[in-house]
Amino acid sequence: MDVIGSLLLFGGMLLSLAVAESWFWLTFAGFALMAAVYAAKGVHWLRARRRPAA
């Protein structure tokens, strides 16, 4: 999911610069997806850190 979010983000920026049409919605979708992925990774990391080592 992280890779897909990055592709949407950078692809949207590139298309916005290269094509006359507005492709910023693609950039925003990629940013939202990347934010959700990193939030999930952060929650997973915090839960793993709080769990006592066996």
mmCIF file as Biopython writes it, N, C-alpha, C and O atoms, coordinates in Angstrom:
data_model
#
loop_
_atom_site.group_PDB
_atom_site.id
_atom_site.type_symbol
_atom_site.label_atom_id
_atom_site.label_alt_id
_atom_site.label_comp_id
_atom_site.label_asym_id
_atom_site.label_entity_id
_atom_site.label_seq_id
_atom_site.pdbx_PDB_ins_code
_atom_site.Cartn_x
_atom_site.Cartn_y
_atom_site.Cartn_z
_atom_site.occupancy
_atom_site.B_iso_or_equiv
_atom_site.auth_seq_id
_atom_site.auth_asym_id
_atom_site.pdbx_PDB_model_num
ATOM 1   N N  . MET A ? 1  ? 0.822  -1.187  0.000   1.0 0.0 1  A 1 
ATOM 2   C CA . MET A ? 1  ? 0.000  0.000   0.000   1.0 0.0 1  A 1 
ATOM 3   C C  . MET A ? 1  ? 0.872  1.259   0.000   1.0 0.0 1  A 1 
ATOM 4   O O  . MET A ? 1  ? 0.507  2.286   -0.572  1.0 0.0 1  A 1 
ATOM 5   N N  . ASP A ? 2  ? 2.006  1.155   0.641   1.0 0.0 2  A 1 
ATOM 6   C CA . ASP A ? 2  ? 2.910  2.297   0.697   1.0 0.0 2  A 1 
ATOM 7   C C  . ASP A ? 2  ? 3.404  2.663   -0.705  1.0 0.0 2  A 1 
ATOM 8   O O  . ASP A ? 2  ? 3.481  3.840   -1.058  1.0 0.0 2  A 1 
ATOM 9   N N  . VAL A ? 3  ? 3.731  1.658   -1.485  1.0 0.0 3  A 1 
ATOM 10  C CA . VAL A ? 3  ? 4.213  1.885   -2.849  1.0 0.0 3  A 1 
ATOM 11  C C  . VAL A ? 3  ? 3.104  2.481   -3.722  1.0 0.0 3  A 1 
ATOM 12  O O  . VAL A ? 3  ? 3.357  3.380   -4.524  1.0 0.0 3  A 1 
ATOM 13  N N  . ILE A ? 4  ? 1.890  1.983   -3.563  1.0 0.0 4  A 1 
ATOM 14  C CA . ILE A ? 4  ? 0.770  2.500   -4.350  1.0 0.0 4  A 1 
ATOM 15  C C  . ILE A ? 4  ? 0.501  3.956   -4.001  1.0 0.0 4  A 1 
ATOM 16  O O  . ILE A ? 4  ? 0.244  4.771   -4.887  1.0 0.0 4  A 1 
ATOM 17  N N  . GLY A ? 5  ? 0.558  4.286   -2.716  1.0 0.0 5  A 1 
ATOM 18  C CA . GLY A ? 5  ? 0.374  5.672   -2.294  1.0 0.0 5  A 1 
ATOM 19  C C  . GLY A ? 5  ? 1.440  6.586   -2.856  1.0 0.0 5  A 1 
ATOM 20  O O  . GLY A ? 5  ? 1.146  7.699   -3.290  1.0 0.0 5  A 1 
ATOM 21  N N  . SER A ? 6  ? 2.677  6.121   -2.850  1.0 0.0 6  A 1 
ATOM 22  C CA . SER A ? 6  ? 3.776  6.914   -3.415  1.0 0.0 6  A 1 
ATOM 23  C C  . SER A ? 6  ? 3.593  7.125   -4.916  1.0 0.0 6  A 1 
ATOM 24  O O  . SER A ? 6  ? 3.816  8.221   -5.428  1.0 0.0 6  A 1 
ATOM 25  N N  . LEU A ? 7  ? 3.187  6.073   -5.609  1.0 0.0 7  A 1 
ATOM 26  C CA . LEU A ? 7  ? 2.961  6.206   -7.051  1.0 0.0 7  A 1 
ATOM 27  C C  . LEU A ? 7  ? 1.839  7.184   -7.358  1.0 0.0 7  A 1 
ATOM 28  O O  . LEU A ? 7  ? 1.950  7.982   -8.289  1.0 0.0 7  A 1 
ATOM 29  N N  . LEU A ? 8  ? 0.751  7.131   -6.579  1.0 0.0 8  A 1 
ATOM 30  C CA . LEU A ? 8  ? -0.339 8.075   -6.788  1.0 0.0 8  A 1 
ATOM 31  C C  . LEU A ? 8  ? 0.114  9.505   -6.512  1.0 0.0 8  A 1 
ATOM 32  O O  . LEU A ? 8  ? -0.216 10.427  -7.258  1.0 0.0 8  A 1 
ATOM 33  N N  . LEU A ? 9  ? 0.867  9.677   -5.440  1.0 0.0 9  A 1 
ATOM 34  C CA . LEU A ? 9  ? 1.332  11.008  -5.066  1.0 0.0 9  A 1 
ATOM 35  C C  . LEU A ? 9  ? 2.244  11.607  -6.132  1.0 0.0 9  A 1 
ATOM 36  O O  . LEU A ? 9  ? 1.999  12.714  -6.612  1.0 0.0 9  A 1 
ATOM 37  N N  . PHE A ? 10 ? 3.275  10.890  -6.494  1.0 0.0 10 A 1 
ATOM 38  C CA . PHE A ? 10 ? 4.226  11.414  -7.472  1.0 0.0 10 A 1 
ATOM 39  C C  . PHE A ? 10 ? 3.663  11.416  -8.888  1.0 0.0 10 A 1 
ATOM 40  O O  . PHE A ? 10 ? 3.975  12.304  -9.681  1.0 0.0 10 A 1 
ATOM 41  N N  . GLY A ? 11 ? 2.838  10.429  -9.203  1.0 0.0 11 A 1 
ATOM 42  C CA . GLY A ? 11 ? 2.192  10.410  -10.514 1.0 0.0 11 A 1 
ATOM 43  C C  . GLY A ? 11 ? 1.246  11.586  -10.691 1.0 0.0 11 A 1 
ATOM 44  O O  . GLY A ? 11 ? 1.191  12.186  -11.765 1.0 0.0 11 A 1 
ATOM 45  N N  . GLY A ? 12 ? 0.503  11.918  -9.646  1.0 0.0 12 A 1 
ATOM 46  C CA . GLY A ? 12 ? -0.389 13.068  -9.700  1.0 0.0 12 A 1 
ATOM 47  C C  . GLY A ? 12 ? 0.367  14.374  -9.863  1.0 0.0 12 A 1 
ATOM 48  O O  . GLY A ? 12 ? -0.047 15.248  -10.626 1.0 0.0 12 A 1 
ATOM 49  N N  . MET A ? 13 ? 1.480  14.507  -9.143  1.0 0.0 13 A 1 
ATOM 50  C CA . MET A ? 13 ? 2.294  15.727  -9.295  1.0 0.0 13 A 1 
ATOM 51  C C  . MET A ? 13 ? 2.886  15.826  -10.687 1.0 0.0 13 A 1 
ATOM 52  O O  . MET A ? 13 ? 2.886  16.899  -11.290 1.0 0.0 13 A 1 
ATOM 53  N N  . LEU A ? 14 ? 3.389  14.716  -11.198 1.0 0.0 14 A 1 
ATOM 54  C CA . LEU A ? 14 ? 3.986  14.711  -12.529 1.0 0.0 14 A 1 
ATOM 55  C C  . LEU A ? 14 ? 2.953  15.018  -13.606 1.0 0.0 14 A 1 
ATOM 56  O O  . LEU A ? 14 ? 3.224  15.799  -14.518 1.0 0.0 14 A 1 
ATOM 57  N N  . LEU A ? 15 ? 1.781  14.415  -13.510 1.0 0.0 15 A 1 
ATOM 58  C CA . LEU A ? 15 ? 0.727  14.677  -14.482 1.0 0.0 15 A 1 
ATOM 59  C C  . LEU A ? 15 ? 0.228  16.114  -14.399 1.0 0.0 15 A 1 
ATOM 60  O O  . LEU A ? 15 ? -0.115 16.710  -15.421 1.0 0.0 15 A 1 
ATOM 61  N N  . SER A ? 16 ? 0.183  16.674  -13.201 1.0 0.0 16 A 1 
ATOM 62  C CA . SER A ? 16 ? -0.250 18.067  -13.060 1.0 0.0 16 A 1 
ATOM 63  C C  . SER A ? 16 ? 0.729  19.014  -13.741 1.0 0.0 16 A 1 
ATOM 64  O O  . SER A ? 16 ? 0.325  20.042  -14.283 1.0 0.0 16 A 1 
ATOM 65  N N  . LEU A ? 17 ? 2.008  18.671  -13.714 1.0 0.0 17 A 1 
ATOM 66  C CA . LEU A ? 17 ? 3.014  19.525  -14.352 1.0 0.0 17 A 1 
ATOM 67  C C  . LEU A ? 17 ? 3.084  19.293  -15.861 1.0 0.0 17 A 1 
ATOM 68  O O  . LEU A ? 17 ? 3.318  20.234  -16.620 1.0 0.0 17 A 1 
ATOM 69  N N  . ALA A ? 18 ? 2.885  18.064  -16.296 1.0 0.0 18 A 1 
ATOM 70  C CA . ALA A ? 18 ? 3.082  17.728  -17.704 1.0 0.0 18 A 1 
ATOM 71  C C  . ALA A ? 18 ? 1.846  17.955  -18.571 1.0 0.0 18 A 1 
ATOM 72  O O  . ALA A ? 18 ? 1.974  18.252  -19.759 1.0 0.0 18 A 1 
ATOM 73  N N  . VAL A ? 19 ? 0.654  17.820  -17.995 1.0 0.0 19 A 1 
ATOM 74  C CA . VAL A ? 19 ? -0.580 17.897  -18.766 1.0 0.0 19 A 1 
ATOM 75  C C  . VAL A ? 19 ? -1.329 19.157  -18.348 1.0 0.0 19 A 1 
ATOM 76  O O  . VAL A ? 19 ? -1.223 19.603  -17.205 1.0 0.0 19 A 1 
ATOM 77  N N  . ALA A ? 20 ? -2.074 19.717  -19.265 1.0 0.0 20 A 1 
ATOM 78  C CA . ALA A ? 20 ? -2.790 20.960  -18.990 1.0 0.0 20 A 1 
ATOM 79  C C  . ALA A ? 20 ? -3.930 20.762  -17.987 1.0 0.0 20 A 1 
ATOM 80  O O  . ALA A ? 20 ? -4.316 21.713  -17.307 1.0 0.0 20 A 1 
ATOM 81  N N  . GLU A ? 21 ? -4.468 19.562  -17.883 1.0 0.0 21 A 1 
ATOM 82  C CA . GLU A ? 21 ? -5.573 19.296  -16.966 1.0 0.0 21 A 1 
ATOM 83  C C  . GLU A ? 21 ? -5.080 19.231  -15.529 1.0 0.0 21 A 1 
ATOM 84  O O  . GLU A ? 21 ? -3.888 19.055  -15.274 1.0 0.0 21 A 1 
ATOM 85  N N  . SER A ? 22 ? -5.999 19.374  -14.608 1.0 0.0 22 A 1 
ATOM 86  C CA . SER A ? 22 ? -5.665 19.305  -13.192 1.0 0.0 22 A 1 
ATOM 87  C C  . SER A ? 22 ? -5.716 17.859  -12.710 1.0 0.0 22 A 1 
ATOM 88  O O  . SER A ? 22 ? -6.759 17.212  -12.799 1.0 0.0 22 A 1 
ATOM 89  N N  . TRP A ? 23 ? -4.624 17.363  -12.213 1.0 0.0 23 A 1 
ATOM 90  C CA . TRP A ? 23 ? -4.538 16.012  -11.672 1.0 0.0 23 A 1 
ATOM 91  C C  . TRP A ? 23 ? -4.209 16.038  -10.189 1.0 0.0 23 A 1 
ATOM 92  O O  . TRP A ? 23 ? -3.703 15.056  -9.645  1.0 0.0 23 A 1 
ATOM 93  N N  . PHE A ? 24 ? -4.497 17.167  -9.527  1.0 0.0 24 A 1 
ATOM 94  C CA . PHE A ? 24 ? -4.164 17.269  -8.113  1.0 0.0 24 A 1 
ATOM 95  C C  . PHE A ? 24 ? -4.985 16.324  -7.251  1.0 0.0 24 A 1 
ATOM 96  O O  . PHE A ? 24 ? -4.548 15.959  -6.159  1.0 0.0 24 A 1 
ATOM 97  N N  . TRP A ? 25 ? -6.173 15.916  -7.716  1.0 0.0 25 A 1 
ATOM 98  C CA . TRP A ? 25 ? -6.973 14.981  -6.938  1.0 0.0 25 A 1 
ATOM 99  C C  . TRP A ? 25 ? -6.228 13.663  -6.757  1.0 0.0 25 A 1 
ATOM 100 O O  . TRP A ? 25 ? -6.366 13.005  -5.726  1.0 0.0 25 A 1 
ATOM 101 N N  . LEU A ? 26 ? -5.440 13.278  -7.758  1.0 0.0 26 A 1 
ATOM 102 C CA . LEU A ? 26 ? -4.651 12.056  -7.666  1.0 0.0 26 A 1 
ATOM 103 C C  . LEU A ? 26 ? -3.558 12.213  -6.618  1.0 0.0 26 A 1 
ATOM 104 O O  . LEU A ? 26 ? -3.259 11.282  -5.870  1.0 0.0 26 A 1 
ATOM 105 N N  . THR A ? 27 ? -2.965 13.409  -6.576  1.0 0.0 27 A 1 
ATOM 106 C CA . THR A ? 27 ? -1.941 13.697  -5.574  1.0 0.0 27 A 1 
ATOM 107 C C  . THR A ? 27 ? -2.539 13.631  -4.169  1.0 0.0 27 A 1 
ATOM 108 O O  . THR A ? 27 ? -1.934 13.055  -3.266  1.0 0.0 27 A 1 
ATOM 109 N N  . PHE A ? 28 ? -3.711 14.211  -3.983  1.0 0.0 28 A 1 
ATOM 110 C CA . PHE A ? 28 ? -4.346 14.191  -2.672  1.0 0.0 28 A 1 
ATOM 111 C C  . PHE A ? 28 ? -4.746 12.779  -2.255  1.0 0.0 28 A 1 
ATOM 112 O O  . PHE A ? 28 ? -4.646 12.424  -1.080  1.0 0.0 28 A 1 
ATOM 113 N N  . ALA A ? 29 ? -5.197 11.979  -3.215  1.0 0.0 29 A 1 
ATOM 114 C CA . ALA A ? 29 ? -5.537 10.585  -2.908  1.0 0.0 29 A 1 
ATOM 115 C C  . ALA A ? 29 ? -4.292 9.811   -2.471  1.0 0.0 29 A 1 
ATOM 116 O O  . ALA A ? 29 ? -4.348 9.024   -1.526  1.0 0.0 29 A 1 
ATOM 117 N N  . GLY A ? 30 ? -3.178 10.034  -3.155  1.0 0.0 30 A 1 
ATOM 118 C CA . GLY A ? 30 ? -1.924 9.385   -2.777  1.0 0.0 30 A 1 
ATOM 119 C C  . GLY A ? 30 ? -1.448 9.821   -1.408  1.0 0.0 30 A 1 
ATOM 120 O O  . GLY A ? 30 ? -0.961 9.005   -0.626  1.0 0.0 30 A 1 
ATOM 121 N N  . PHE A ? 31 ? -1.587 11.116  -1.111  1.0 0.0 31 A 1 
ATOM 122 C CA . PHE A ? 31 ? -1.174 11.616  0.196   1.0 0.0 31 A 1 
ATOM 123 C C  . PHE A ? 31 ? -2.034 11.010  1.305   1.0 0.0 31 A 1 
ATOM 124 O O  . PHE A ? 31 ? -1.516 10.620  2.350   1.0 0.0 31 A 1 
ATOM 125 N N  . ALA A ? 32 ? -3.341 10.933  1.079   1.0 0.0 32 A 1 
ATOM 126 C CA . ALA A ? 32 ? -4.233 10.353  2.079   1.0 0.0 32 A 1 
ATOM 127 C C  . ALA A ? 32 ? -3.927 8.874   2.310   1.0 0.0 32 A 1 
ATOM 128 O O  . ALA A ? 32 ? -3.947 8.399   3.446   1.0 0.0 32 A 1 
ATOM 129 N N  . LEU A ? 33 ? -3.646 8.155   1.233   1.0 0.0 33 A 1 
ATOM 130 C CA . LEU A ? 33 ? -3.316 6.739   1.360   1.0 0.0 33 A 1 
ATOM 131 C C  . LEU A ? 33 ? -2.006 6.543   2.106   1.0 0.0 33 A 1 
ATOM 132 O O  . LEU A ? 33 ? -1.903 5.665   2.963   1.0 0.0 33 A 1 
ATOM 133 N N  . MET A ? 34 ? -1.006 7.353   1.788   1.0 0.0 34 A 1 
ATOM 134 C CA . MET A ? 34 ? 0.271  7.243   2.491   1.0 0.0 34 A 1 
ATOM 135 C C  . MET A ? 34 ? 0.131  7.600   3.961   1.0 0.0 34 A 1 
ATOM 136 O O  . MET A ? 34 ? 0.747  6.958   4.811   1.0 0.0 34 A 1 
ATOM 137 N N  . ALA A ? 35 ? -0.666 8.610   4.275   1.0 0.0 35 A 1 
ATOM 138 C CA . ALA A ? 35 ? -0.880 8.987   5.673   1.0 0.0 35 A 1 
ATOM 139 C C  . ALA A ? 35 ? -1.549 7.851   6.444   1.0 0.0 35 A 1 
ATOM 140 O O  . ALA A ? 35 ? -1.183 7.573   7.586   1.0 0.0 35 A 1 
ATOM 141 N N  . ALA A ? 36 ? -2.529 7.195   5.820   1.0 0.0 36 A 1 
ATOM 142 C CA . ALA A ? 36 ? -3.203 6.075   6.473   1.0 0.0 36 A 1 
ATOM 143 C C  . ALA A ? 36 ? -2.252 4.905   6.693   1.0 0.0 36 A 1 
ATOM 144 O O  . ALA A ? 36 ? -2.295 4.259   7.740   1.0 0.0 36 A 1 
ATOM 145 N N  . VAL A ? 37 ? -1.401 4.632   5.721   1.0 0.0 37 A 1 
ATOM 146 C CA . VAL A ? 37 ? -0.446 3.523   5.844   1.0 0.0 37 A 1 
ATOM 147 C C  . VAL A ? 37 ? 0.549  3.809   6.957   1.0 0.0 37 A 1 
ATOM 148 O O  . VAL A ? 37 ? 0.826  2.931   7.774   1.0 0.0 37 A 1 
ATOM 149 N N  . TYR A ? 38 ? 1.094  5.026   7.003   1.0 0.0 38 A 1 
ATOM 150 C CA . TYR A ? 38 ? 2.065  5.350   8.043   1.0 0.0 38 A 1 
ATOM 151 C C  . TYR A ? 38 ? 1.420  5.409   9.422   1.0 0.0 38 A 1 
ATOM 152 O O  . TYR A ? 38 ? 2.074  5.086   10.414  1.0 0.0 38 A 1 
ATOM 153 N N  . ALA A ? 39 ? 0.154  5.814   9.512   1.0 0.0 39 A 1 
ATOM 154 C CA . ALA A ? 39 ? -0.552 5.795   10.794  1.0 0.0 39 A 1 
ATOM 155 C C  . ALA A ? 39 ? -0.722 4.354   11.282  1.0 0.0 39 A 1 
ATOM 156 O O  . ALA A ? 39 ? -0.523 4.071   12.463  1.0 0.0 39 A 1 
ATOM 157 N N  . ALA A ? 40 ? -1.088 3.450   10.379  1.0 0.0 40 A 1 
ATOM 158 C CA . ALA A ? 40 ? -1.242 2.040   10.748  1.0 0.0 40 A 1 
ATOM 159 C C  . ALA A ? 40 ? 0.096  1.441   11.169  1.0 0.0 40 A 1 
ATOM 160 O O  . ALA A ? 40 ? 0.156  0.670   12.127  1.0 0.0 40 A 1 
ATOM 161 N N  . LYS A ? 41 ? 1.166  1.788   10.463  1.0 0.0 41 A 1 
ATOM 162 C CA . LYS A ? 41 ? 2.492  1.294   10.846  1.0 0.0 41 A 1 
ATOM 163 C C  . LYS A ? 41 ? 2.898  1.816   12.216  1.0 0.0 41 A 1 
ATOM 164 O O  . LYS A ? 41 ? 3.500  1.089   13.006  1.0 0.0 41 A 1 
ATOM 165 N N  . GLY A ? 42 ? 2.573  3.069   12.501  1.0 0.0 42 A 1 
ATOM 166 C CA . GLY A ? 42 ? 2.897  3.649   13.799  1.0 0.0 42 A 1 
ATOM 167 C C  . GLY A ? 42 ? 2.142  2.977   14.929  1.0 0.0 42 A 1 
ATOM 168 O O  . GLY A ? 42 ? 2.718  2.713   15.985  1.0 0.0 42 A 1 
ATOM 169 N N  . VAL A ? 43 ? 0.857  2.696   14.726  1.0 0.0 43 A 1 
ATOM 170 C CA . VAL A ? 43 ? 0.069  2.006   15.747  1.0 0.0 43 A 1 
ATOM 171 C C  . VAL A ? 43 ? 0.619  0.605   15.971  1.0 0.0 43 A 1 
ATOM 172 O O  . VAL A ? 43 ? 0.731  0.152   17.110  1.0 0.0 43 A 1 
ATOM 173 N N  . HIS A ? 44 ? 0.959  -0.074  14.896  1.0 0.0 44 A 1 
ATOM 174 C CA . HIS A ? 44 ? 1.536  -1.421  15.017  1.0 0.0 44 A 1 
ATOM 175 C C  . HIS A ? 44 ? 2.858  -1.382  15.780  1.0 0.0 44 A 1 
ATOM 176 O O  . HIS A ? 44 ? 3.116  -2.243  16.621  1.0 0.0 44 A 1 
ATOM 177 N N  . TRP A ? 45 ? 3.686  -0.397  15.491  1.0 0.0 45 A 1 
ATOM 178 C CA . TRP A ? 45 ? 4.980  -0.258  16.159  1.0 0.0 45 A 1 
ATOM 179 C C  . TRP A ? 45 ? 4.792  0.026   17.645  1.0 0.0 45 A 1 
ATOM 180 O O  . TRP A ? 45 ? 5.498  -0.545  18.476  1.0 0.0 45 A 1 
ATOM 181 N N  . LEU A ? 46 ? 3.842  0.907   17.991  1.0 0.0 46 A 1 
ATOM 182 C CA . LEU A ? 46 ? 3.595  1.220   19.396  1.0 0.0 46 A 1 
ATOM 183 C C  . LEU A ? 46 ? 3.059  0.016   20.158  1.0 0.0 46 A 1 
ATOM 184 O O  . LEU A ? 46 ? 3.451  -0.217  21.302  1.0 0.0 46 A 1 
ATOM 185 N N  . ARG A ? 47 ? 2.169  -0.748  19.538  1.0 0.0 47 A 1 
ATOM 186 C CA . ARG A ? 47 ? 1.657  -1.942  20.211  1.0 0.0 47 A 1 
ATOM 187 C C  . ARG A ? 47 ? 2.751  -2.971  20.434  1.0 0.0 47 A 1 
ATOM 188 O O  . ARG A ? 47 ? 2.793  -3.616  21.482  1.0 0.0 47 A 1 
ATOM 189 N N  . ALA A ? 48 ? 3.635  -3.130  19.459  1.0 0.0 48 A 1 
ATOM 190 C CA . ALA A ? 48 ? 4.728  -4.084  19.595  1.0 0.0 48 A 1 
ATOM 191 C C  . ALA A ? 48 ? 5.713  -3.628  20.668  1.0 0.0 48 A 1 
ATOM 192 O O  . ALA A ? 48 ? 6.308  -4.451  21.364  1.0 0.0 48 A 1 
ATOM 193 N N  . ARG A ? 49 ? 5.877  -2.337  20.793  1.0 0.0 49 A 1 
ATOM 194 C CA . ARG A ? 49 ? 6.817  -1.816  21.780  1.0 0.0 49 A 1 
ATOM 195 C C  . ARG A ? 49 ? 6.284  -1.957  23.199  1.0 0.0 49 A 1 
ATOM 196 O O  . ARG A ? 49 ? 7.055  -2.192  24.130  1.0 0.0 49 A 1 
ATOM 197 N N  . ARG A ? 50 ? 4.967  -1.816  23.376  1.0 0.0 50 A 1 
ATOM 198 C CA . ARG A ? 50 ? 4.368  -1.911  24.701  1.0 0.0 50 A 1 
ATOM 199 C C  . ARG A ? 50 ? 4.209  -3.352  25.179  1.0 0.0 50 A 1 
ATOM 200 O O  . ARG A ? 50 ? 4.080  -3.597  26.378  1.0 0.0 50 A 1 
ATOM 201 N N  . ARG A ? 51 ? 4.217  -4.294  24.257  1.0 0.0 51 A 1 
ATOM 202 C CA . ARG A ? 51 ? 4.061  -5.703  24.613  1.0 0.0 51 A 1 
ATOM 203 C C  . ARG A ? 51 ? 5.320  -6.176  25.337  1.0 0.0 51 A 1 
ATOM 204 O O  . ARG A ? 51 ? 6.429  -5.952  24.851  1.0 0.0 51 A 1 
ATOM 205 N N  . PRO A ? 52 ? 5.164  -6.825  26.488  1.0 0.0 52 A 1 
ATOM 206 C CA . PRO A ? 52 ? 6.360  -7.304  27.204  1.0 0.0 52 A 1 
ATOM 207 C C  . PRO A ? 52 ? 7.076  -8.413  26.437  1.0 0.0 52 A 1 
ATOM 208 O O  . PRO A ? 52 ? 6.447  -9.275  25.824  1.0 0.0 52 A 1 
ATOM 209 N N  . ALA A ? 53 ? 8.389  -8.368  26.487  1.0 0.0 53 A 1 
ATOM 210 C CA . ALA A ? 53 ? 9.190  -9.401  25.802  1.0 0.0 53 A 1 
ATOM 211 C C  . ALA A ? 53 ? 9.082  -10.709 26.564  1.0 0.0 53 A 1 
ATOM 212 O O  . ALA A ? 53 ? 9.185  -10.730 27.790  1.0 0.0 53 A 1 
ATOM 213 N N  . ALA A ? 54 ? 8.876  -11.787 25.845  1.0 0.0 54 A 1 
ATOM 214 C CA . ALA A ? 54 ? 8.706  -13.091 26.481  1.0 0.0 54 A 1 
ATOM 215 C C  . ALA A ? 54 ? 10.027 -13.781 26.666  1.0 0.0 54 A 1 
ATOM 216 O O  . ALA A ? 54 ? 10.074 -14.895 27.188  1.0 0.0 54 A 1 
#
